[in-house]
């Protein structure tokens, strides 16, 4: 495992958000959803593509608190521009379990 410095870690903007919209993403190469999340007043509303269809139905995701990386450059994913990275843990079978705060928090807080 490669070690990083504290200053490297501080550069990653891991922020809390709330999922406000989930859409199917049939154009994606692998099964995915289009996720829209609110990261608070300073960061705003962002969209991403997330391959989390194995464990989550769209209706289960609405209102869920999440952790996202919001300072990667936008990335074109098929017909959409992904604006953040939704974080999670990939299991041996390839399914992803979302990383999320253990209790409700304000949108936009930075992971410390």
N, C-alpha and C positions, 0 to 999 in steps of 0.2 A: 504494500500500500504506500502510495506516495504521500509524504507529509507536506503540508502547506503552512505558511506563516499566519499569524493572527491577522496581519494586514490583508492577506489574500482573502481570508474569510470575511472580513469587514466589507469587502467590495461586493459581495453577493447580497442583493436585496431580496431576502426572503421575507415576504409580507403576508399578513392575514387578509383574507377576502371572504366574500359570501357569494355562492353561486346563485345567479339571478335568472339564468336561462340555459336550457339544454336542448340541443337539436341533434337529430340523427345526421350523420355525415357519410352518405352513401358513396361519395366520390373518393373517399380515403382508400388507400391500398389495403390497409388492415382495418378491421372494425374500430370505429372511433365515434366520439361525440364532438360537436362544436359546443364549447363551454363559454358562457359569458359570466364574468365575475366582477363584483364591485369591490375595489381596493381602497375606498374612502376618498375624501375630498382631494388630497394631494396627488394621488395616482389616478383615480378615476375608474372608469369601466374598461375592462380589457377582455379580449377573446383569445381562445386557444383551441387546439385540437388535442384530444386526450383519448388514448387507447385504454379505456377503463370499462369497456362494455361487458367484460366477463363477470364482474361482481356487482355492478351498479346499473340500475334502470334509471332512465331520465327523471322519473318522478321521485326517486330516492335521493337525487342530488340537489334538487331545488332547495335553497335555504341553508345548505350545508356550509359550515365554515371550513376553509381550506388554507393551505400554505402554498404560495406561488413565488417563483423567481420572476421579478418584474423588470430587471435591468439587462436581460439578454436583448440583442437586436431583434427586431421583428423577422419572422421566418415564413416564407411562402410554403404553405402545405396545401397542395392541390389548388383549388379555387379560393382559398381563404388565407389571410395573413394572420399568423399566430403571434400574439403580443406578450405572452407570458408562458412560463413552464409550470404546469400543475405538478406538484411533487407527490410522490408515493413510493411504495416499496414493491419491487418486482419479486414475486414468489417463484419457486422452482417451476411451476406449471405455466409461467408467463403472465398470470393474472396480476393486477396491480391493486394494492391496498393503499388508499389515500392517506397522506400525512395530514393531520388536522389537529388544531388545538384541543386540549382535553376538556375545555369548557368555553363558553362563548366569550369572545373578545371583540374589541372594536376593529373595524376594517382598517387596513393600512399599517398596523403595528409591525415593527421590524423584529425578526427573531434575534434574540440577544444571546 
